[in-house]
Structures are given as structure tokens and as C-alpha cells.
Amino acid sequence: MDIISILQKRYSTKVFDQSRTLSDEEFQQVKDILRLSPSSVNSQPWHFIIAASEEGKQKVAKSTQGLYSFNLEKVLKASHVIVFCARTKLSEAYLGTLTAQEGKDGRFTTEEAKQEQHKKRSMFVDLHRSKLEDLPEWTTNQVFLNLGSFLTSVAALGLDAVPMEGFDADALETEFNLSAQGMKAVVLVAIGRHAEDDFNYSLPKSRLSEEEIITVI
């Protein structure tokens, strides 16, 4: 796989071909990509609502009305739309679930190692919860780590995608009752395949030069 060629080709899709939907295998790969993303101390502080049906997309589309109507067609014509949510609280029960899953997946050779991992993760989370008091911002940052990994990975699958921060978070709160679940919507991602008349597909990629953004010491 030539990762540079994939990154050169990847772009933000503006118009989707509604007739070109993901196969079941591709959809499973999309879900696997979301699950396998890295996160700080393996905290995985996220949840994903995937609109895989017309009814589901209509629900998400309620957040792209009025001021955000420029994203409405992307939501409605994409094959799938994902609401990336960040956890606003990381309870002791949730942290315990993470440690239990790591144990089930064979990451510890001793009970002592398991408890040490739980202790270190809890300490780091508590740093953001109690001392820095920026836990919601920190969990949002982890979601954006996932987003970066996701966009590159789906491009490697030959799929098109566009991340969207232009949406009404209050509308999604009303639709999915997110705060009661300890979550907030951070970003939407529409995925599928571009339409032939997508103007952005044929435009050259534009990035600042290596000299402008990289300092080697």
C-alpha cells in the first residue's frame, strides 16, 4: 500500500452518488476502523451513532437545517453518516470496563500488571478531571485522533468521506438524548462514493510547503 498516494488522492467529498452504497463487507470494515483507533491510555472515550438507513439519515439531517443547510445534501445522499460522540464523563465503572476488556484480550500476564494498568489510567483521567478540569476537552481530543485515523483508513479502502463540524449539536441532543448518556456530538462524517459532478474531486490538493510547517533540529 502506497500511503502517500492515498493521502494525495483523499479529499473532502462535496457531492455523493446516492446509488453507490457500501457493501456489507465495507460497512463492517468501517466499524472495525472506528473501534481500532488509538487513544490516550487506551481510554476509548467515544461512541458512534451510524445512520445506515434513510430513516437514520433523516434523523441526523435535523442537525443540518437553517445555518447548516449547506451540509444537508451530504447527509442525505451519502451511503452512511456517522455521528462521532465524546464521553463527557469517565466513571470508575467505565474505567473498570476498559481494564476488564484488556484482561479478556490477554494484555496482562499477572493480576498485579492488570491492577497497575488500571491505576495508571485512572491517575491520568483524574488529572484531567480534577486538576486540569478539562476532561470534556480531553475526550474530544481523543475523538479527533479517531477522526484522523478514520479518514485515512477509509480512503485506503477506496471510499470517499467528508468530516463536518457544521451541524446543530442541540438538534442531535434533542434527537438522541446524548447528555443523559454522558455524551456530546463532536463531528459528523458522511461516507460513500463521490458523484461524477463533485467539483472538489478534480481540484488539485493544496497544502503548505514542507519548509513552512516542518522544522528539523
KEKOL-946951 format. One record per residue (C-alpha): x, y, z; residue number from 1. Coordinates in nm, 3 decimals. Example, Ala and Ser with C-alpha at 12.3 -4.5 7.8 and 13.67 -1.06 7.14 Angstrom:
<u=1.230, v=-0.450, w=0.780, fipa=1>
<u=1.367, v=-0.106, w=0.714, fipa=2>
! end
This chain:
<u=0.000, v=0.000, w=0.000, fipa=1>
<u=0.139, v=0.341, w=-0.101, fipa=2>
<u=0.021, v=0.561, w=0.184, fipa=3>
<u=0.143, v=0.885, w=0.022, fipa=4>
<u=-0.062, v=0.818, w=-0.291, fipa=5>
<u=-0.366, v=0.750, w=-0.076, fipa=6>
<u=-0.317, v=1.079, w=0.111, fipa=7>
<u=-0.267, v=1.265, w=-0.216, fipa=8>
<u=-0.591, v=1.123, w=-0.352, fipa=9>
<u=-0.801, v=1.162, w=-0.035, fipa=10>
<u=-1.024, v=1.470, w=-0.034, fipa=11>
<u=-1.337, v=1.609, w=0.129, fipa=12>
<u=-1.631, v=1.491, w=-0.076, fipa=13>
<u=-1.887, v=1.758, w=-0.153, fipa=14>
<u=-2.137, v=1.557, w=-0.360, fipa=15>
<u=-2.215, v=1.189, w=-0.306, fipa=16>
<u=-2.361, v=0.941, w=-0.553, fipa=17>
<u=-2.670, v=0.818, w=-0.370, fipa=18>
<u=-2.684, v=0.500, w=-0.579, fipa=19>
<u=-2.335, v=0.380, w=-0.478, fipa=20>
<u=-2.372, v=0.242, w=-0.128, fipa=21>
<u=-2.129, v=0.049, w=0.088, fipa=22>
<u=-2.133, v=-0.327, w=0.072, fipa=23>
<u=-2.188, v=-0.525, w=0.391, fipa=24>
<u=-1.817, v=-0.608, w=0.396, fipa=25>
<u=-1.719, v=-0.241, w=0.359, fipa=26>
<u=-1.960, v=-0.140, w=0.634, fipa=27>
<u=-1.805, v=-0.395, w=0.868, fipa=28>
<u=-1.459, v=-0.262, w=0.785, fipa=29>
<u=-1.579, v=0.091, w=0.864, fipa=30>
<u=-1.699, v=-0.024, w=1.206, fipa=31>
<u=-1.371, v=-0.205, w=1.268, fipa=32>
<u=-1.174, v=0.110, w=1.182, fipa=33>
<u=-1.374, v=0.311, w=1.436, fipa=34>
<u=-1.315, v=0.050, w=1.706, fipa=35>
<u=-0.943, v=0.002, w=1.644, fipa=36>
<u=-0.842, v=0.369, w=1.663, fipa=37>
<u=-0.566, v=0.471, w=1.906, fipa=38>
<u=-0.644, v=0.686, w=2.209, fipa=39>
<u=-0.450, v=0.820, w=2.506, fipa=40>
<u=-0.404, v=0.548, w=2.773, fipa=41>
<u=-0.642, v=0.337, w=2.561, fipa=42>
<u=-0.928, v=0.539, w=2.710, fipa=43>
<u=-1.155, v=0.498, w=2.404, fipa=44>
<u=-1.382, v=0.781, w=2.529, fipa=45>
<u=-1.623, v=0.773, w=2.237, fipa=46>
<u=-1.944, v=0.640, w=2.094, fipa=47>
<u=-2.061, v=0.636, w=1.733, fipa=48>
<u=-2.414, v=0.669, w=1.602, fipa=49>
<u=-2.422, v=0.538, w=1.246, fipa=50>
<u=-2.709, v=0.631, w=1.018, fipa=51>
<u=-2.723, v=0.331, w=0.785, fipa=52>
<u=-3.082, v=0.379, w=0.664, fipa=53>
<u=-3.287, v=0.657, w=0.511, fipa=54>
<u=-3.474, v=0.693, w=0.839, fipa=55>
<u=-3.146, v=0.722, w=1.027, fipa=56>
<u=-3.009, v=0.983, w=0.787, fipa=57>
<u=-3.327, v=1.185, w=0.823, fipa=58>
<u=-3.273, v=1.192, w=1.198, fipa=59>
<u=-2.916, v=1.318, w=1.161, fipa=60>
<u=-3.026, v=1.562, w=0.891, fipa=61>
<u=-3.229, v=1.751, w=1.151, fipa=62>
<u=-2.894, v=1.895, w=1.262, fipa=63>
<u=-2.823, v=2.035, w=0.914, fipa=64>
<u=-3.110, v=2.280, w=0.881, fipa=65>
<u=-3.102, v=2.660, w=0.859, fipa=66>
<u=-2.749, v=2.788, w=0.919, fipa=67>
<u=-2.603, v=2.446, w=0.843, fipa=68>
<u=-2.814, v=2.362, w=0.538, fipa=69>
<u=-2.502, v=2.351, w=0.321, fipa=70>
<u=-2.438, v=2.006, w=0.470, fipa=71>
<u=-2.792, v=1.872, w=0.426, fipa=72>
<u=-2.740, v=1.706, w=0.087, fipa=73>
<u=-2.418, v=1.542, w=0.203, fipa=74>
<u=-2.603, v=1.378, w=0.491, fipa=75>
<u=-2.898, v=1.267, w=0.279, fipa=76>
<u=-2.704, v=1.139, w=-0.023, fipa=77>
<u=-2.411, v=0.967, w=0.147, fipa=78>
<u=-2.424, v=0.593, w=0.193, fipa=79>
<u=-2.374, v=0.621, w=0.570, fipa=80>
<u=-2.336, v=0.908, w=0.816, fipa=81>
<u=-2.153, v=0.877, w=1.145, fipa=82>
<u=-2.203, v=1.097, w=1.450, fipa=83>
<u=-1.873, v=1.097, w=1.640, fipa=84>
<u=-1.953, v=1.147, w=2.009, fipa=85>
<u=-1.719, v=1.212, w=2.301, fipa=86>
<u=-1.786, v=1.088, w=2.651, fipa=87>
<u=-1.816, v=1.385, w=2.885, fipa=88>
<u=-1.751, v=1.177, w=3.197, fipa=89>
<u=-1.532, v=0.872, w=3.252, fipa=90>
<u=-1.678, v=0.692, w=3.553, fipa=91>
<u=-1.495, v=0.437, w=3.763, fipa=92>
<u=-1.729, v=0.174, w=3.623, fipa=93>
<u=-1.629, v=0.268, w=3.267, fipa=94>
<u=-1.258, v=0.260, w=3.354, fipa=95>
<u=-1.315, v=-0.083, w=3.507, fipa=96>
<u=-1.478, v=-0.199, w=3.186, fipa=97>
<u=-1.168, v=-0.096, w=2.990, fipa=98>
<u=-0.939, v=-0.289, w=3.223, fipa=99>
<u=-1.163, v=-0.594, w=3.216, fipa=100>
<u=-1.162, v=-0.593, w=2.836, fipa=101>
<u=-0.783, v=-0.563, w=2.826, fipa=102>
<u=-0.763, v=-0.862, w=3.059, fipa=103>
<u=-1.002, v=-1.060, w=2.839, fipa=104>
<u=-0.790, v=-0.972, w=2.535, fipa=105>
<u=-0.481, v=-1.114, w=2.704, fipa=106>
<u=-0.285, v=-0.797, w=2.774, fipa=107>
<u=-0.182, v=-0.895, w=3.129, fipa=108>
<u=0.033, v=-1.183, w=3.248, fipa=109>
<u=-0.041, v=-1.122, w=3.616, fipa=110>
<u=-0.316, v=-0.970, w=3.827, fipa=111>
<u=-0.060, v=-0.721, w=3.953, fipa=112>
<u=0.006, v=-0.595, w=3.600, fipa=113>
<u=-0.368, v=-0.559, w=3.546, fipa=114>
<u=-0.415, v=-0.350, w=3.858, fipa=115>
<u=-0.112, v=-0.137, w=3.776, fipa=116>
<u=-0.255, v=-0.055, w=3.433, fipa=117>
<u=-0.589, v=0.040, w=3.589, fipa=118>
<u=-0.414, v=0.257, w=3.846, fipa=119>
<u=-0.209, v=0.444, w=3.583, fipa=120>
<u=-0.508, v=0.508, w=3.358, fipa=121>
<u=-0.722, v=0.625, w=3.648, fipa=122>
<u=-0.445, v=0.861, w=3.758, fipa=123>
<u=-0.425, v=1.015, w=3.411, fipa=124>
<u=-0.800, v=1.052, w=3.379, fipa=125>
<u=-0.822, v=1.205, w=3.726, fipa=126>
<u=-0.553, v=1.455, w=3.626, fipa=127>
<u=-0.787, v=1.589, w=3.359, fipa=128>
<u=-1.099, v=1.552, w=3.571, fipa=129>
<u=-0.980, v=1.711, w=3.895, fipa=130>
<u=-0.657, v=1.903, w=3.849, fipa=131>
<u=-0.670, v=2.038, w=3.493, fipa=132>
<u=-1.052, v=2.032, w=3.491, fipa=133>
<u=-1.058, v=1.981, w=3.114, fipa=134>
<u=-1.191, v=1.625, w=3.086, fipa=135>
<u=-1.458, v=1.704, w=2.820, fipa=136>
<u=-1.199, v=1.883, w=2.608, fipa=137>
<u=-0.952, v=1.597, w=2.655, fipa=138>
<u=-1.204, v=1.334, w=2.549, fipa=139>
<u=-1.294, v=1.549, w=2.248, fipa=140>
<u=-0.927, v=1.549, w=2.150, fipa=141>
<u=-0.930, v=1.169, w=2.159, fipa=142>
<u=-1.227, v=1.165, w=1.923, fipa=143>
<u=-1.031, v=1.380, w=1.678, fipa=144>
<u=-0.746, v=1.127, w=1.699, fipa=145>
<u=-1.003, v=0.870, w=1.588, fipa=146>
<u=-1.126, v=1.101, w=1.314, fipa=147>
<u=-0.780, v=1.142, w=1.162, fipa=148>
<u=-0.720, v=0.768, w=1.164, fipa=149>
<u=-1.068, v=0.709, w=1.022, fipa=150>
<u=-1.035, v=0.946, w=0.725, fipa=151>
<u=-0.705, v=0.796, w=0.618, fipa=152>
<u=-0.825, v=0.439, w=0.665, fipa=153>
<u=-1.148, v=0.473, w=0.467, fipa=154>
<u=-0.952, v=0.638, w=0.187, fipa=155>
<u=-0.728, v=0.329, w=0.185, fipa=156>
<u=-1.046, v=0.122, w=0.134, fipa=157>
<u=-1.126, v=0.331, w=-0.175, fipa=158>
<u=-1.418, v=0.509, w=-0.007, fipa=159>
<u=-1.492, v=0.881, w=-0.007, fipa=160>
<u=-1.571, v=1.083, w=0.305, fipa=161>
<u=-1.617, v=1.431, w=0.441, fipa=162>
<u=-1.594, v=1.545, w=0.806, fipa=163>
<u=-1.847, v=1.811, w=0.905, fipa=164>
<u=-1.828, v=2.042, w=1.205, fipa=165>
<u=-2.114, v=2.249, w=1.062, fipa=166>
<u=-2.414, v=2.099, w=1.240, fipa=167>
<u=-2.657, v=2.189, w=1.517, fipa=168>
<u=-2.542, v=1.997, w=1.826, fipa=169>
<u=-2.862, v=2.091, w=2.010, fipa=170>
<u=-3.069, v=1.919, w=1.741, fipa=171>
<u=-2.872, v=1.598, w=1.787, fipa=172>
<u=-2.907, v=1.632, w=2.164, fipa=173>
<u=-3.285, v=1.651, w=2.121, fipa=174>
<u=-3.293, v=1.361, w=1.875, fipa=175>
<u=-3.064, v=1.120, w=2.063, fipa=176>
<u=-3.072, v=1.245, w=2.425, fipa=177>
<u=-2.693, v=1.245, w=2.434, fipa=178>
<u=-2.626, v=1.432, w=2.758, fipa=179>
<u=-2.831, v=1.180, w=2.957, fipa=180>
<u=-2.592, v=0.917, w=2.824, fipa=181>
<u=-2.286, v=1.122, w=2.919, fipa=182>
<u=-2.201, v=1.210, w=2.559, fipa=183>
<u=-2.180, v=1.505, w=2.325, fipa=184>
<u=-2.169, v=1.518, w=1.945, fipa=185>
<u=-1.831, v=1.636, w=1.816, fipa=186>
<u=-1.827, v=1.588, w=1.439, fipa=187>
<u=-2.025, v=1.423, w=1.161, fipa=188>
<u=-1.868, v=1.214, w=0.886, fipa=189>
<u=-2.050, v=1.122, w=0.566, fipa=190>
<u=-1.906, v=0.830, w=0.372, fipa=191>
<u=-1.981, v=0.664, w=0.041, fipa=192>
<u=-1.863, v=0.735, w=-0.313, fipa=193>
<u=-1.842, v=1.068, w=-0.488, fipa=194>
<u=-2.073, v=1.175, w=-0.766, fipa=195>
<u=-1.933, v=1.250, w=-1.110, fipa=196>
<u=-2.030, v=1.616, w=-1.076, fipa=197>
<u=-1.841, v=1.668, w=-0.747, fipa=198>
<u=-1.635, v=1.977, w=-0.829, fipa=199>
<u=-1.392, v=1.912, w=-0.545, fipa=200>
<u=-1.287, v=1.571, w=-0.677, fipa=201>
<u=-1.076, v=1.704, w=-0.964, fipa=202>
<u=-0.926, v=2.006, w=-0.788, fipa=203>
<u=-0.554, v=1.981, w=-0.702, fipa=204>
<u=-0.466, v=1.926, w=-0.338, fipa=205>
<u=-0.330, v=2.235, w=-0.164, fipa=206>
<u=-0.105, v=2.221, w=0.140, fipa=207>
<u=0.161, v=2.449, w=0.285, fipa=208>
<u=0.518, v=2.361, w=0.187, fipa=209>
<u=0.742, v=2.133, w=0.389, fipa=210>
<u=0.965, v=2.431, w=0.468, fipa=211>
<u=0.667, v=2.624, w=0.606, fipa=212>
<u=0.545, v=2.362, w=0.852, fipa=213>
<u=0.843, v=2.141, w=0.942, fipa=214>
<u=1.149, v=2.228, w=1.148, fipa=215>
<u=1.420, v=1.961, w=1.167, fipa=216>
<u=1.663, v=2.005, w=1.458, fipa=217>
! end
